[in-house]
Amino acid sequence: MDMLFKRKSITTIFGFLFALFLHKICFAEKICTVPSEPVTIKENNTVDTVVVHINTTTKDVTLNLTENPGNAFDLRGSELIAKKGLDFETLSGPEELTVQIRCNKTGYRSIILTVIVRVVNINDNPPSFDKSEYTLDINELTPVNRSIALIEAIDDDSEVLYYSMEPTVNRYFRLETMYIPSILVNKILDYDVIQQVKLILYVQDTPQPSQLGERSFTASATIIVNIIDIDNRPPWFQPCTRVSSGNAKLCLSLGYKGRVNLTEKQDGALQLQPGPVYARDGDKSRNEEISYKIVRGNDDNIFQIDEKSGNISMLKPADIAGPISLLVLASQVLNRDQFATTSVTIDVMKKSRNAPRFEKDRYEGYVYSTSGPETMVLRDRTSNRPIRVRARDEDFASGINPDTRYEVQYSSYVNITTDGFILLKKAVRTDSFAVQLRAVDVSTGEAGTTTLSVIVVPLVGVQSPDEGYRAGDMALLGFVMAALLVLCLIVIGYLISRVKKGNPDAFKSEVSIFSSKLRDTGRSRSRRAELRERRLDAVQAAMVRVIPRERQRHCSSCGLQTHTNHSHHSPAIQTRGKANKHKVKSILAKERRKDDRYKSVWFKESEDSSDIEVEIIPDTIGLKPEEDMEKVEGDFASSPPEDSEMELGELTMLNIQDLSNKETANSDSREGLNTERRDQ
């Protein structure tokens, strides 16, 4: 029992002592405390920046730094402060710094306080490249999407950088991503098209676009990409037409043509069209040496080719007419795998003795000042006939060579057709111009030339703006007109004096007749126009002529009675006209035909009508209609030399003029005419 009591007492004593010890410890920790979480401070801070505040529950507490990394901190009372500015990039250790502080007080056990200081990195350094300029050399056959370089920048502040390239020149290259600055081929490269590309690579340490107020730094580098021309194309014969087939480029040549004479050996290099045989390296910058060789078509060894120049010459004359086709090979001297072929066609022809020659050495043509494009040049001033130039070739019997072609040289005004007509290409602004025309025999190449002078004339009836009548011209014209007027007055006065001396009564009669004619002439113009039309109708119609019987003869071919004298001025009629002047009467008879025409008949009565017969002469007898018209008009227009002829002509004209006023007399005349026809 005693033993049990003793054990309980000892346990109680130890428990009391342990409780006292714990009380002492807890009380000491409460004297100094610091936050258990890490404290942060931005880099590039100022000196004496407060890092953390140490809490003390009693006075007379002593604080000491036991661990101070980089001697960057210090104590100011109960505050832990930064002794200097911190730089995240220069910290030798981790970004978290551990600071230890000893807290002491008399009668208390000292304790150690641990403060974790985390330095915050800020964006205070720009990114940078190793070099400001990079040079890259790549060949033109680099495949698309192949990387040609990886150019990265360095930034002490940031782990992630953002890259970009100038978009305006980014046709041939691109970046893999905005985070990976790997430069890739974006388009097929061709040295003939582009030989160098300049790129600008940008880097930024913040995303694009940057947030408002966020500090951002950028840098750039220049990249020069040189395209290297490699030997990937064969020789190209010149001239040629470039074409593309996928990614490949070709240059197509149509070959060469030449001519030689049969059984003649031509000295020197042959003249070929469009030029001598020539090929150059398809790779523009390499310009490899080319050699030439005839590989086919020269079976008779008539021709040879210079290996270096490509000129073709003759070894002997050709003895067979016709074309000879040669196949010429051009290859690189250093790389025979790069080669090309072309055709050379040489026509062996019989020699031409004569070249085309124009009919004239010089032609002269005319155009109006108002003529426009496609207007023909005229052969003279007064007609609209176009000028035509022709070239003759005496090698042909007809003089016409079907292989002759016309050309215009040294002129932008005219063109020439295949038939030799000259056409304007545009309006002419000069007074004249000259062109040279050329006629070429396309089969032999022989040619002849001539000159065409074209004179620009103003349009007929249109006065040129710079033309005008001067005062001297008008004065001369007035003088001439006055002289003519005076001369006419003198002649008229002389005639009047002669008439008065010879027969005053006749003069009065003539004056009276002249006055009456003037009065008649002063009437309306419409009346005269109507009479003129009726006179023409009368002339066109057939006529009945008065003929003496004793001068008739028979025409076996026409079946009617014709007479040797068809004139109105026969001597018999003139004699009777003088004796029976007052007994002559004119009658006009009109006969309607089916074709809406009239036949007009004139005759006169005399005391002895047995000598006169009336006969209707058809329109188609004796003369053609045009000849009848001319003869009849001549009869009417001729001036009668004697009184009887004047009377007959006046009667005829009066009958025509009074045609509209004698309808009743015309009806009687038709009845009399029909009766007389029946009597015959």
BAVEX-630303 format. One record per residue (C-alpha): residue number from 1; residue in one letter; x, z, y. Coordinates in steps of 0.1 Angstrom, whole numbers, plus 5000, padded with zeros to 4 digits. Layout:
! residues N
R  nr rest east   up north
R NUM    a    X    Z     Y
...
//
This chain:
! residues 680
R  nr rest east   up north
R   1    m 5000 5000  5000
R   2    d 5028 5009  5023
R   3    m 5046 4978  5015
R   4    l 5015 4957  5024
R   5    f 5011 4974  5057
R   6    k 5048 4968  5065
R   7    r 5044 4931  5058
R   8    k 5014 4927  5081
R   9    s 5032 4945  5109
R  10    i 5062 4922  5107
R  11    t 5040 4892  5107
R  12    t 5022 4904  5138
R  13    i 5054 4910  5156
R  14    f 5067 4875  5149
R  15    g 5034 4859  5160
R  16    f 5036 4878  5193
R  17    l 5071 4867  5199
R  18    f 5063 4830  5190
R  19    a 5033 4831  5214
R  20    l 5055 4845  5241
R  21    f 5080 4816  5235
R  22    l 5054 4790  5236
R  23    h 5041 4804  5268
R  24    k 5075 4802  5284
R  25    i 5079 4766  5273
R  26    c 5046 4754  5286
R  27    f 5050 4771  5319
R  28    a 5084 4754  5324
R  29    e 5070 4719  5318
R  30    k 5043 4724  5343
R  31    i 5070 4730  5370
R  32    c 5081 4692  5371
R  33    t 5061 4663  5360
R  34    v 5063 4624  5363
R  35    p 5039 4596  5352
R  36    s 5043 4587  5316
R  37    e 5036 4550  5323
R  38    p 5064 4527  5336
R  39    v 5065 4522  5373
R  40    t 5070 4487  5388
R  41    i 5090 4475  5417
R  42    k 5094 4439  5429
R  43    e 5129 4424  5431
R  44    n 5145 4419  5465
R  45    n 5131 4452  5476
R  46    t 5143 4470  5507
R  47    v 5166 4501  5507
R  48    d 5148 4535  5504
R  49    t 5118 4520  5488
R  50    v 5099 4549  5469
R  51    v 5099 4542  5432
R  52    v 5081 4574  5420
R  53    h 5070 4609  5433
R  54    i 5080 4639  5412
R  55    n 5053 4666  5410
R  56    t 5065 4703  5412
R  57    t 5042 4733  5408
R  58    t 5065 4759  5423
R  59    k 5091 4762  5449
R  60    d 5128 4763  5446
R  61    v 5130 4736  5420
R  62    t 5162 4718  5418
R  63    l 5162 4680  5408
R  64    n 5193 4661  5397
R  65    l 5198 4625  5384
R  66    t 5213 4626  5350
R  67    e 5210 4588  5343
R  68    n 5211 4562  5371
R  69    p 5215 4526  5358
R  70    g 5236 4506  5382
R  71    n 5236 4535  5406
R  72    a 5205 4518  5420
R  73    f 5184 4550  5426
R  74    d 5186 4582  5444
R  75    l 5166 4614  5450
R  76    r 5151 4623  5483
R  77    g 5134 4656  5479
R  78    s 5108 4652  5452
R  79    e 5109 4613  5455
R  80    l 5129 4589  5435
R  81    i 5139 4560  5458
R  82    a 5157 4527  5454
R  83    k 5192 4530  5467
R  84    k 5196 4492  5471
R  85    g 5178 4460  5466
R  86    l 5171 4450  5431
R  87    d 5176 4414  5418
R  88    f 5159 4405  5386
R  89    e 5182 4376  5379
R  90    t 5214 4398  5382
R  91    l 5203 4426  5360
R  92    s 5227 4431  5332
R  93    g 5202 4448  5309
R  94    p 5166 4444  5302
R  95    e 5140 4441  5329
R  96    e 5130 4478  5324
R  97    l 5154 4505  5338
R  98    t 5154 4541  5325
R  99    v 5161 4569  5350
R 100    q 5165 4606  5339
R 101    i 5160 4636  5362
R 102    r 5169 4672  5354
R 103    c 5144 4698  5367
R 104    n 5159 4734  5371
R 105    k 5146 4768  5383
R 106    t 5160 4803  5380
R 107    g 5144 4822  5352
R 108    y 5131 4790  5337
R 109    r 5144 4767  5312
R 110    s 5156 4734  5327
R 111    i 5138 4702  5316
R 112    i 5147 4665  5316
R 113    l 5122 4640  5332
R 114    t 5124 4603  5321
R 115    v 5112 4576  5345
R 116    i 5109 4540  5333
R 117    v 5113 4515  5362
R 118    r 5101 4479  5355
R 119    v 5116 4453  5380
R 120    v 5091 4425  5387
R 121    n 5106 4390  5390
R 122    i 5093 4370  5420
R 123    n 5097 4332  5427
R 124    d 5126 4332  5450
R 125    n 5149 4305  5435
R 126    p 5143 4267  5434
R 127    p 5148 4246  5403
R 128    s 5179 4224  5401
R 129    f 5193 4195  5381
R 130    d 5229 4193  5369
R 131    k 5234 4161  5390
R 132    s 5216 4145  5419
R 133    e 5220 4110  5404
R 134    y 5220 4098  5368
R 135    t 5229 4063  5355
R 136    l 5215 4048  5323
R 137    d 5224 4015  5306
R 138    i 5199 4001  5281
R 139    n 5195 3967  5265
R 140    e 5165 3945  5272
R 141    l 5152 3947  5236
R 142    t 5147 3985  5236
R 143    p 5113 3990  5219
R 144    v 5083 4004  5239
R 145    n 5079 4042  5236
R 146    r 5116 4047  5228
R 147    s 5132 4076  5246
R 148    i 5162 4066  5267
R 149    a 5171 4101  5281
R 150    l 5161 4137  5284
R 151    i 5169 4151  5319
R 152    e 5160 4188  5324
R 153    a 5162 4211  5354
R 154    i 5171 4248  5355
R 155    d 5152 4275  5373
R 156    d 5165 4312  5373
R 157    d 5130 4325  5382
R 158    s 5107 4306  5358
R 159    e 5107 4297  5322
R 160    v 5081 4269  5326
R 161    l 5088 4238  5349
R 162    y 5066 4209  5357
R 163    y 5080 4173  5359
R 164    s 5067 4141  5373
R 165    m 5079 4106  5383
R 166    e 5072 4084  5413
R 167    p 5041 4064  5402
R 168    t 5047 4034  5424
R 169    v 5077 4022  5404
R 170    n 5067 4036  5370
R 171    r 5057 4003  5354
R 172    y 5086 4001  5329
R 173    f 5092 4038  5322
R 174    r 5071 4070  5318
R 175    l 5075 4107  5310
R 176    e 5066 4120  5276
R 177    t 5047 4150  5290
R 178    m 5047 4170  5323
R 179    y 5066 4198  5305
R 180    i 5091 4176  5286
R 181    p 5112 4153  5309
R 182    s 5119 4127  5282
R 183    i 5119 4092  5297
R 184    l 5102 4066  5275
R 185    v 5100 4028  5277
R 186    n 5066 4019  5290
R 187    k 5068 3981  5291
R 188    i 5088 3953  5275
R 189    l 5121 3948  5294
R 190    d 5133 3913  5303
R 191    y 5166 3907  5320
R 192    d 5154 3875  5336
R 193    v 5126 3894  5353
R 194    i 5142 3927  5362
R 195    q 5179 3938  5360
R 196    q 5177 3973  5374
R 197    v 5151 4000  5379
R 198    k 5154 4030  5402
R 199    l 5135 4061  5392
R 200    i 5130 4094  5410
R 201    l 5123 4125  5388
R 202    y 5106 4155  5404
R 203    v 5104 4191  5391
R 204    q 5083 4220  5404
R 205    d 5083 4256  5394
R 206    t 5045 4261  5398
R 207    p 5016 4241  5384
R 208    q 5003 4212  5405
R 209    p 4985 4218  5427
R 210    s 4999 4252  5437
R 211    q 4975 4280  5445
R 212    l 4969 4289  5481
R 213    g 4996 4312  5494
R 214    e 5017 4309  5462
R 215    r 5053 4302  5469
R 216    s 5066 4270  5452
R 217    f 5100 4252  5450
R 218    t 5107 4216  5440
R 219    a 5138 4195  5433
R 220    s 5144 4158  5425
R 221    a 5170 4136  5409
R 222    t 5176 4098  5412
R 223    i 5179 4078  5379
R 224    i 5194 4043  5380
R 225    v 5184 4023  5348
R 226    n 5205 3991  5343
R 227    i 5190 3965  5320
R 228    i 5216 3949  5298
R 229    d 5212 3912  5289
R 230    i 5219 3906  5252
R 231    d 5223 3874  5234
R 232    n 5188 3868  5221
R 233    r 5179 3833  5234
R 234    p 5192 3798  5223
R 235    p 5203 3771  5248
R 236    w 5176 3755  5269
R 237    f 5177 3718  5277
R 238    q 5170 3710  5313
R 239    p 5146 3704  5329
R 240    c 5121 3724  5308
R 241    t 5088 3742  5311
R 242    r 5088 3779  5304
R 243    v 5060 3793  5282
R 244    s 5054 3826  5265
R 245    s 5045 3833  5229
R 246    g 5038 3869  5226
R 247    n 5069 3888  5236
R 248    a 5091 3857  5231
R 249    k 5098 3832  5259
R 250    l 5105 3795  5253
R 251    c 5115 3766  5275
R 252    l 5101 3733  5263
R 253    s 5119 3700  5271
R 254    l 5102 3666  5268
R 255    g 5135 3649  5260
R 256    y 5154 3621  5277
R 257    k 5149 3583  5280
R 258    g 5173 3554  5289
R 259    r 5176 3516  5288
R 260    v 5203 3492  5277
R 261    n 5204 3454  5276
R 262    l 5204 3436  5243
R 263    t 5239 3424  5231
R 264    e 5255 3441  5261
R 265    k 5278 3471  5261
R 266    q 5274 3493  5291
R 267    d 5305 3511  5304
R 268    g 5305 3547  5313
R 269    a 5278 3573  5308
R 270    l 5242 3560  5303
R 271    q 5217 3566  5331
R 272    l 5189 3587  5316
R 273    q 5156 3600  5328
R 274    p 5149 3627  5341
R 275    g 5187 3632  5341
R 276    p 5218 3635  5320
R 277    v 5217 3656  5288
R 278    y 5223 3692  5298
R 279    a 5215 3726  5283
R 280    r 5223 3761  5295
R 281    d 5222 3795  5278
R 282    g 5187 3809  5277
R 283    d 5202 3844  5285
R 284    k 5206 3842  5323
R 285    s 5236 3864  5328
R 286    r 5256 3855  5297
R 287    n 5261 3818  5303
R 288    e 5277 3811  5269
R 289    e 5296 3779  5265
R 290    i 5275 3751  5250
R 291    s 5286 3722  5228
R 292    y 5267 3689  5220
R 293    k 5264 3667  5189
R 294    i 5243 3638  5178
R 295    v 5228 3648  5144
R 296    r 5204 3619  5137
R 297    g 5195 3584  5147
R 298    n 5230 3570  5153
R 299    d 5234 3553  5120
R 300    d 5251 3522  5134
R 301    n 5275 3543  5155
R 302    i 5264 3525  5187
R 303    f 5264 3557  5208
R 304    q 5286 3587  5212
R 305    i 5282 3620  5230
R 306    d 5308 3641  5248
R 307    e 5310 3675  5231
R 308    k 5314 3694  5263
R 309    s 5295 3675  5290
R 310    g 5267 3660  5269
R 311    n 5271 3625  5285
R 312    i 5261 3597  5261
R 313    s 5280 3564  5262
R 314    m 5281 3532  5241
R 315    l 5307 3523  5215
R 316    k 5294 3488  5210
R 317    p 5264 3466  5220
R 318    a 5231 3469  5203
R 319    d 5220 3437  5185
R 320    i 5184 3446  5178
R 321    a 5157 3450  5205
R 322    g 5135 3481  5204
R 323    p 5138 3518  5209
R 324    i 5166 3539  5193
R 325    s 5158 3576  5189
R 326    l 5187 3601  5188
R 327    l 5184 3638  5179
R 328    v 5209 3658  5200
R 329    l 5219 3694  5190
R 330    a 5232 3719  5216
R 331    s 5246 3752  5203
R 332    q 5267 3781  5215
R 333    v 5304 3778  5208
R 334    l 5308 3815  5199
R 335    n 5274 3819  5181
R 336    r 5263 3788  5163
R 337    d 5231 3805  5152
R 338    q 5219 3801  5188
R 339    f 5210 3764  5190
R 340    a 5184 3739  5202
R 341    t 5176 3702  5197
R 342    t 5161 3675  5218
R 343    s 5153 3638  5216
R 344    v 5170 3609  5234
R 345    t 5151 3576  5233
R 346    i 5171 3545  5244
R 347    d 5151 3512  5248
R 348    v 5171 3481  5239
R 349    m 5156 3453  5260
R 350    k 5162 3417  5269
R 351    k 5179 3414  5302
R 352    s 5156 3406  5332
R 353    r 5167 3377  5353
R 354    n 5146 3385  5383
R 355    a 5135 3417  5400
R 356    p 5100 3420  5416
R 357    r 5099 3405  5450
R 358    f 5072 3408  5477
R 359    e 5056 3376  5490
R 360    k 5067 3386  5525
R 361    d 5097 3404  5539
R 362    r 5075 3421  5565
R 363    y 5038 3428  5567
R 364    e 5017 3437  5597
R 365    g 4985 3457  5595
R 366    y 4960 3472  5618
R 367    v 4939 3504  5618
R 368    y 4914 3516  5643
R 369    s 4921 3548  5663
R 370    t 4890 3564  5648
R 371    s 4899 3556  5612
R 372    g 4901 3586  5589
R 373    p 4914 3593  5554
R 374    e 4907 3567  5526
R 375    t 4903 3540  5552
R 376    m 4919 3506  5543
R 377    v 4945 3491  5566
R 378    l 4933 3457  5579
R 379    r 4951 3424  5579
R 380    d 4941 3414  5615
R 381    r 4924 3427  5646
R 382    t 4893 3406  5645
R 383    s 4880 3411  5609
R 384    n 4874 3439  5585
R 385    r 4894 3422  5557
R 386    p 4919 3447  5542
R 387    i 4955 3438  5539
R 388    r 4969 3434  5504
R 389    v 5006 3433  5495
R 390    r 5018 3416  5463
R 391    a 5051 3414  5445
R 392    r 5059 3385  5422
R 393    d 5082 3384  5392
R 394    e 5097 3350  5384
R 395    d 5104 3361  5348
R 396    f 5066 3355  5343
R 397    a 5050 3321  5345
R 398    s 5020 3334  5365
R 399    g 5044 3355  5387
R 400    i 5024 3386  5378
R 401    n 5043 3414  5360
R 402    p 5018 3439  5344
R 403    d 5045 3466  5345
R 404    t 5049 3464  5383
R 405    r 5040 3496  5401
R 406    y 5038 3500  5439
R 407    e 5052 3530  5458
R 408    v 5052 3541  5494
R 409    q 5085 3556  5507
R 410    y 5093 3578  5537
R 411    s 5057 3581  5550
R 412    s 5030 3607  5550
R 413    y 5004 3584  5565
R 414    v 4994 3560  5537
R 415    n 4990 3555  5500
R 416    i 4991 3523  5481
R 417    t 4968 3514  5452
R 418    t 4978 3497  5419
R 419    d 4962 3465  5433
R 420    g 4983 3466  5465
R 421    f 4958 3478  5490
R 422    i 4969 3503  5517
R 423    l 4948 3534  5523
R 424    l 4952 3560  5550
R 425    k 4960 3596  5539
R 426    k 4950 3612  5572
R 427    a 4941 3603  5607
R 428    v 4968 3586  5627
R 429    r 4978 3601  5661
R 430    t 5004 3576  5671
R 431    d 5002 3541  5685
R 432    s 5021 3525  5655
R 433    f 5042 3534  5625
R 434    a 5062 3517  5599
R 435    v 5065 3524  5561
R 436    q 5086 3510  5534
R 437    l 5069 3497  5503
R 438    r 5085 3494  5469
R 439    a 5075 3474  5438
R 440    v 5091 3488  5406
R 441    d 5092 3472  5372
R 442    v 5087 3503  5351
R 443    s 5100 3485  5320
R 444    t 5134 3476  5335
R 445    g 5137 3499  5365
R 446    e 5143 3469  5388
R 447    a 5126 3471  5422
R 448    g 5120 3452  5454
R 449    t 5111 3465  5489
R 450    t 5093 3453  5520
R 451    t 5083 3468  5553
R 452    l 5048 3473  5566
R 453    s 5042 3478  5603
R 454    v 5008 3493  5612
R 455    i 4994 3491  5647
R 456    v 4967 3514  5659
R 457    v 4941 3496  5679
R 458    p 4911 3510  5698
R 459    l 4877 3505  5682
R 460    v 4861 3471  5693
R 461    g 4837 3477  5722
R 462    v 4851 3511  5730
R 463    q 4874 3514  5760
R 464    s 4905 3534  5755
R 465    p 4904 3566  5776
R 466    d 4937 3557  5793
R 467    e 4925 3522  5801
R 468    g 4909 3514  5835
R 469    y 4905 3488  5862
R 470    r 4927 3491  5891
R 471    a 4917 3483  5927
R 472    g 4939 3451  5927
R 473    d 4921 3439  5896
R 474    m 4887 3443  5912
R 475    a 4899 3426  5944
R 476    l 4912 3396  5924
R 477    l 4879 3393  5905
R 478    g 4859 3393  5938
R 479    f 4881 3366  5952
R 480    v 4876 3344  5922
R 481    m 4839 3349  5923
R 482    a 4837 3341  5960
R 483    a 4857 3309  5955
R 484    l 4834 3297  5927
R 485    l 4804 3304  5949
R 486    v 4818 3284  5978
R 487    l 4826 3255  5955
R 488    c 4791 3255  5941
R 489    l 4776 3254  5975
R 490    i 4797 3225  5985
R 491    v 4787 3205  5954
R 492    i 4751 3213  5959
R 493    g 4752 3202  5996
R 494    y 4770 3170  5987
R 495    l 4744 3161  5961
R 496    i 4715 3169  5985
R 497    s 4730 3146  6012
R 498    r 4734 3118  5987
R 499    v 4698 3121  5974
R 500    k 4684 3122  6010
R 501    k 4703 3091  6020
R 502    g 4693 3072  5988
R 503    n 4655 3081  5984
R 504    p 4640 3108  6006
R 505    d 4606 3106  5987
R 506    a 4623 3111  5954
R 507    f 4641 3140  5969
R 508    k 4609 3156  5980
R 509    s 4594 3150  5946
R 510    e 4624 3165  5929
R 511    v 4622 3195  5952
R 512    s 4585 3199  5945
R 513    i 4591 3197  5907
R 514    f 4620 3222  5910
R 515    s 4598 3246  5930
R 516    s 4570 3244  5904
R 517    k 4595 3250  5876
R 518    l 4608 3280  5895
R 519    r 4573 3294  5898
R 520    d 4567 3288  5861
R 521    t 4601 3304  5853
R 522    g 4591 3335  5873
R 523    r 4562 3342  5850
R 524    s 4563 3369  5824
R 525    r 4591 3369  5798
R 526    s 4567 3376  5770
R 527    r 4551 3342  5776
R 528    r 4584 3324  5773
R 529    a 4593 3343  5742
R 530    e 4560 3333  5726
R 531    l 4566 3296  5735
R 532    r 4601 3297  5721
R 533    e 4588 3310  5688
R 534    r 4562 3283  5686
R 535    r 4588 3256  5695
R 536    l 4610 3268  5666
R 537    d 4580 3266  5642
R 538    a 4573 3231  5654
R 539    v 4610 3221  5649
R 540    q 4610 3235  5613
R 541    a 4579 3215  5604
R 542    a 4580 3179  5593
R 543    m 4574 3153  5620
R 544    v 4554 3122  5623
R 545    r 4574 3095  5640
R 546    v 4563 3063  5658
R 547    i 4581 3033  5642
R 548    p 4578 2996  5648
R 549    r 4565 2977  5618
R 550    e 4590 2949  5619
R 551    r 4619 2974  5612
R 552    q 4606 2988  5580
R 553    r 4622 2985  5546
R 554    h 4614 2999  5512
R 555    c 4632 3028  5496
R 556    s 4630 3026  5459
R 557    s 4644 3060  5453
R 558    c 4619 3079  5475
R 559    g 4587 3059  5468
R 560    l 4577 3057  5504
R 561    q 4582 3034  5533
R 562    t 4613 3042  5554
R 563    h 4627 3026  5585
R 564    t 4662 3020  5597
R 565    n 4656 3035  5631
R 566    h 4642 3071  5631
R 567    s 4651 3078  5667
R 568    h 4625 3084  5694
R 569    h 4647 3063  5717
R 570    s 4642 3028  5702
R 571    p 4643 2999  5728
R 572    a 4607 2988  5718
R 573    i 4593 3022  5726
R 574    q 4612 3024  5758
R 575    t 4599 2990  5770
R 576    r 4563 2999  5762
R 577    g 4568 3033  5778
R 578    k 4577 3016  5811
R 579    a 4548 2991  5810
R 580    n 4522 3016  5800
R 581    k 4534 3048  5816
R 582    h 4499 3059  5827
R 583    k 4482 3050  5794
R 584    v 4504 3072  5772
R 585    k 4486 3102  5757
R 586    s 4501 3128  5734
R 587    i 4481 3143  5706
R 588    l 4492 3172  5684
R 589    a 4478 3175  5649
R 590    k 4484 3204  5627
R 591    e 4479 3204  5589
R 592    r 4478 3238  5571
R 593    r 4499 3239  5540
R 594    k 4497 3262  5510
R 595    d 4530 3279  5519
R 596    d 4515 3290  5553
R 597    r 4535 3264  5572
R 598    y 4523 3236  5595
R 599    k 4532 3200  5598
R 600    s 4532 3187  5634
R 601    v 4524 3151  5643
R 602    w 4530 3133  5676
R 603    f 4520 3098  5684
R 604    k 4509 3078  5715
R 605    e 4483 3051  5720
R 606    s 4489 3017  5734
R 607    e 4469 2986  5740
R 608    d 4484 2970  5710
R 609    s 4482 2995  5682
R 610    s 4488 2970  5654
R 611    d 4526 2974  5659
R 612    i 4525 3011  5653
R 613    e 4520 3031  5622
R 614    v 4520 3068  5616
R 615    e 4538 3081  5586
R 616    i 4543 3117  5575
R 617    i 4579 3123  5563
R 618    p 4582 3151  5537
R 619    d 4606 3179  5544
R 620    t 4628 3171  5514
R 621    i 4633 3133  5520
R 622    g 4665 3120  5534
R 623    l 4681 3151  5547
R 624    k 4685 3187  5535
R 625    p 4664 3213  5554
R 626    e 4694 3226  5573
R 627    e 4705 3190  5582
R 628    d 4669 3182  5594
R 629    m 4669 3212  5615
R 630    e 4702 3203  5632
R 631    k 4692 3167  5637
R 632    v 4658 3175  5651
R 633    e 4672 3202  5674
R 634    g 4699 3178  5685
R 635    d 4672 3152  5694
R 636    f 4653 3178  5714
R 637    a 4684 3191  5731
R 638    s 4699 3157  5740
R 639    s 4693 3146  5775
R 640    p 4675 3112  5777
R 641    p 4694 3086  5796
R 642    e 4664 3065  5806
R 643    d 4629 3070  5820
R 644    s 4611 3062  5788
R 645    e 4631 3086  5768
R 646    m 4626 3113  5794
R 647    e 4588 3107  5793
R 648    l 4587 3109  5755
R 649    g 4608 3141  5755
R 650    e 4587 3156  5783
R 651    l 4555 3148  5763
R 652    t 4569 3164  5732
R 653    m 4579 3196  5751
R 654    l 4546 3198  5769
R 655    n 4527 3194  5737
R 656    i 4547 3223  5722
R 657    q 4542 3245  5753
R 658    d 4505 3238  5756
R 659    l 4499 3243  5719
R 660    s 4478 3275  5724
R 661    n 4456 3258  5751
R 662    k 4447 3227  5732
R 663    e 4430 3240  5700
R 664    t 4400 3216  5705
R 665    a 4423 3187  5710
R 666    n 4443 3197  5679
R 667    s 4411 3197  5658
R 668    d 4402 3161  5671
R 669    s 4438 3150  5663
R 670    r 4436 3163  5627
R 671    e 4403 3143  5622
R 672    g 4419 3112  5637
R 673    l 4450 3116  5616
R 674    n 4430 3120  5584
R 675    t 4410 3088  5592
R 676    e 4441 3068  5598
R 677    r 4456 3080  5565
R 678    r 4426 3068  5547
R 679    d 4428 3034  5564
R 680    q 4464 3030  5553
//
